[in-house]
Every structure is written in structure tokens, then in C-alpha cells.
Amino acid sequence: MKKLALHWQILIGLTLGVVWGFVASSYGLIEFTTDWIKPFGTIFINLLKLIAVPLVFVSLITGVASLSDVSKLSRIGTKTIGLYLMTTVLAVVLGLVIVNVVEPGKAFSPEKREEFKSQFAATTEQRSSAAAAVDQQGPLQALIDIVPDNIFGAMTSNSSMLQVIFFALLFGIALIMIPKDKSSPVNAFFEGVNLVVLKMVDIIMMAAPYGVFALLAGLVVDFAGDDPAAAVELLLVLGYYGIVVTAGLAIMMLVVYPILVTTIGKTKYTDFFKGIFPAQMLALSTSSSAATLPVTMERCEERLGINREITSFVLPLGATINMDGTSLYQSVAAVFIAQAYGMDLDLMTQLGIVMTATLASIGAAAVPGAGVVMLVIVLQQAGIPIEGIALILAPDRILDMFRTVVNVTGDATVAMVVAQTEGQLHPPVLEDVGLHD
């Protein structure tokens, strides 16, 4: 008998968790759930926190070190990385604008938000104290805080993730600059460690269905208490949150990318869309940019007329570091959770979310469950209770499908723009394959 795919197992786990929460609230099993089921959700959260620092650290070093061939393609490489960073920052900012305007987290009743807020009063008080301390610091203190004075000290706290990212980037760049015969053993070491860390993520994600079950059961019980009807409010607000994320992703797909394709790429968006559509559908079904990569490359070369020299560099790099959909989702999810807990995020904290989500997306490449792992980093950097992840797990599978489509479309958009600026886009190919009929 064929084993169910992990995402189906997670969906089953979260469904059973919600069902168990309702049953527990209805039949007086609240204490049992809190004492004997909810702790397994906490353990799962701890496992995600455990792997966050090594995952980002090693992924960034190996990712930057793999760009050693940029010396031969410096112009193309600079354009590609610049465009990827630009679209990622744009996606994060777009997500923050939408979630701050619509405020889906405030759709919870004031009573529930006060309940959440009191539940994490210590965290809120700690953030208030930190904010007060920041007010007395200079304008460049945030920049100073990015540079660690002790990398081992920074690695002991997930809240210092920006410092870890800074050191990893510096290490990777230095690795490129030393002689290849000296850097090769170091590269081999970190590539091996990277494989080990990715395998650890695989092992942790095997426990995801059970962790999700425990998280959702505990969440519903905490939310509903002995009144099951109160949990209906939770499900409605989650639906509202899902609509907000989907709207942001739709703007990227239907506004941002078409502007780049038509103005710089000099191509009709309908032609671009027809050419890349099969890759988008594969991304929708697999939720994996890496799994979709062969089809994305084939469609870009044969249907969009992008030279192979461009696709072979830009698209694999994009599958590794370009996560527009994931970054947008992280920014919306982080602020949504903060709103649910009655926390007001100031401008500097939200700018920190932009920076963290952008840089963390570089390390999110092709890792199962990477969106959740990277969201842990964003939440901790912003001082938002990561237990709030339980709030957004229910609709996450569907949203994961949509954001992967955006990731893949973003990769193809940048490939087309770079190809056009390099004179390596050949529109006659579009005619040859009948995309203009």
C-alpha cells in the first residue's frame, strides 16, 4: 500500500486536531488535552526552533559559495541577484501593507484578543521594555545590532538570527575570494553538513502530523474552553486570513510580474502566461520550486525563447534564493499573529520583518516545511510568540500551493527580464510554437 504524502498526513493531523478540540471542549477533556496532548505540540515547536540556526547558517554559506561562477557571469549574476532581492523585498512590503490595512488578526473578538494578550503578557512586557530601551538609543543602533561581537553567542539565541545571517554571508563571500584549492575542502565540509541538516529537517517533518494534531487540539481547547461554539470564530478568522494572503499573492501574479514582463521583458503577459502555465500547474500540485525546476527551464527555453545560458544560471539560482510568495506569506502571517495577540508592531519592528524575511528566504530553498521553519525565525526576530504558528497551520497547505506558483512565476519573470537586457531573448520562438494564435 502506497504511503500517504506528508502534506496529506499533515492535513489529516490538523483536521483530527480540530475535531479532538471540539470533542474535548464538549465532553470535559480539556485538562487531559492540556496535560497529555498539548505538550507534544510544544515539543514540535522546540524541534523547529532547534534546527532554525543551523539550517540558515549552513544553507547561506553553501548558497553563497556556489556563486563562485558569478566571476564569469558577473553582469548577469548582479542583475539576477539584484532583481531577486528587489522582488522579494517588494513582496514582503506588499504583504505588510495589506495585513496592516485589512488587519485580519483583529477580526477576533476583543475578548479573545485580550485573552491571548494576557496569556503572553510576559512576552508583551518584555517587548515593551525592549522598545523603551531602543527609544534611548541612537538612530543607527539597529545597524549595530546586526553585527555580532561573538558569533557563538549569537548562535545561542534564535532571536539573534540577523547576526547569524550576517556572519554566514561574510563567511560565504570570503570563501569565494580565497584560492579554490584552499576553499574546496571547506566547501565540501559545509555541503556535507548541509545534507545532514536537511536530513534532520526531513526527520523532524516526519513528526509534523502528530505535532500539528497536538498544536491544533491545544489551540482549539485553549480558544473554546468549555464552549465549542467559540471555536467557530477561530475558523472564520482563519478563512479571512487565507483570503488576505491569497489577495497579496494575486497582486504579485497579476500586477507586479506583468509590469516587469511587459516593460522590461518586452513581451505580452498573455504570451508569457501561456508559456509558463504548465510549470505553474506543476508547482500548484507539488508545492516545490525544486521539483518544478526542470519543467520551468524547458518552458522558458522552448516556449518563451530564453537562451539556455540564461536559464541554466538564473532559474536554479531562483529555486534556491527567490521565494517571493513565501516571503509575502511570512510577513502577513507574522503581523496576523501579532494582531491576534493584541501586539502593536512599531515601524522598526516591521522593517526588521522585511529584512529578516528577505534574508531568511535565501535559506528556504527546497526544504520540506521550510516556510514554517523560516516563519519561526521571522517571529522570533520580531518578538512575536511563536506558539501563534498554531493559528495559521490549518490553511497553510492550500496557501503553500499558491505561494509556490508565485515563487516559480517570479523565477521565470526574472529570467525573461535578464534575457531581454542581455539580448538573449528570441521572440520568433514564440511564433514557432504557436503561442500567438
Secondary structure, 3 states (H helix, E strand, C coil): CCCCCHHHHHHHHHHHHHHHHHHHHHCCCHHHHHHHCHHHHHHHHHHHHHHHHHHHHHHHHHHHHHHHHHHCCHHHHHHHHHHHHHHHHHHHHHHHHHHHHHCHHHHCCHHHHHHHHHHCHHHHHHHHHHHHHHHCCCCCHHHHHHCCCCHHHHCCCHHHHHHHHHHHHHHHHHHHHCCHHHHHHHHHHHHHHHHHHHHHHHHHHHCHHHHHHHHHHHHHHHHHCCCCCHHHHHHHHHHHHHHHHHHHHHHHHHHHHHHHHHHCCCCCHHHHHHHHHHHHHHHHHHCCHHHHHHHHHHHHHHCCCECHHHHHHHHHHHHHHCCHHHHHHHHHHHHHHHHHCCCCCCHHHHHHHHHHHHHHHHCCCCCCCHHHHHHHHHHHHHCCCHHHHHHHCCCHHHHHHHHHHHHHHHHHHHHHHHHHHCCCECCHHHHHCCCCC
